């Protein structure tokens, strides 16, 4: 039960168009279960992204990505210069299964993104300091995968949860220990079902087209695949 992405030059994602409550957040926590097959390309592979479009004219408002090395990268959009943070050390298992959690509060430019891997907070380096006014991405789209060509991960995204609040360290550890169970519904605004798609009798190995919609179980809205990601039913992770 996953969406598989490969490192290629195209634009590959599943997009939920302007989902109210998911975009436009000042505070957020993103939880991702991800199986990395190989390291991402040099420019990184986006796992979750908030963007106002697709292509060269699009703006990224927020993303979590797998860097070219086994690191986690986070970007947040500000009016003058964006904030950019990365795990200081190589914290991802490649190939292997990783639980990535990111919290970010855009209420002040002095706030750093906090990154957790497998339930534990990791050292973070600020690569670029945000300046200007925080831009929260109201009216933008939410995506699994990337809005930009060449920013695709090489691996399988198993689960994505987005909260409209900063989860505590103990809640994030609980999320890791809960495996595929949702650890808490308080503030949960996005939980897409990545176990099947509209019009497919057999999800495993199926190339997903624009007609194979995926549903967010919180809002009931559908996400549209683009660039032919692949559905997988591999037992990479199960409920405890």
C-alpha positions, 0 to 999 in steps of 0.5 A: 500500500504505497505510491511509487515514484522513480527518479526521472525528468518528468513531473510526477505527483498526486495533487489535491487542488486547493484543499481548504484547511490543508494549505494556508497553515501557519503552524503545521506538522507533516508525518510521512512513512517513506521507503527510499529505494535510492538517494534522490537526485542532486536537487532533491526528491519532494515527498510532500509539497504545497505549491500554487501550480506546476512547472517553471512559474510555480511557487513552492510554499512548503516542502519536505524532501529527500536530499541527494544524500540520505538527509531530510530537507525542508523549505518554507516560503517567505516574501524576500528569501525562503527558509531552508533547513536540512538534517545535519547528518545522514539520517535516512536508511537507503534503501529502507523504511523511514518515518519522517516528521517535520514541524514548522511554525511560520509565526516568526522568521526566527523559528526553525523547522524541527525534523524527526526520523523514526520518532527521534529529533535529529540535528538540523542545519539552517541553510538559508534564513527566512526574511520578509513576510511568511507566505502560507500558501492559501489557495495553493495545491497540496501534493504527494510528489513534486510540482517540478520536473526532476524533483522526484524521489526514488521510492515509495510513499506509504502514508502522509498525515498533515496536522494544523498544529505542532505535535509534541515530541511524545506525540511524534514518537507515538506516531512512529510506534503506531505504524499505520494507525493514526496516532491522534485526530486532534488537528488532523487535516489531511490523511489520503488513502494510498491503498487503492484508486478509482477505477482500478480492480488491481492497485498493485503495479498499476500505472495511475492516470488522471482518472485514478483518483485517490481520496483524502479521508478527512475532507473527502476530496480527491487527488489526481495523479499526474506523470504516471506514478505507480500503485503498490500493494507491497507489505512494507508496513502494517498495523500493529 
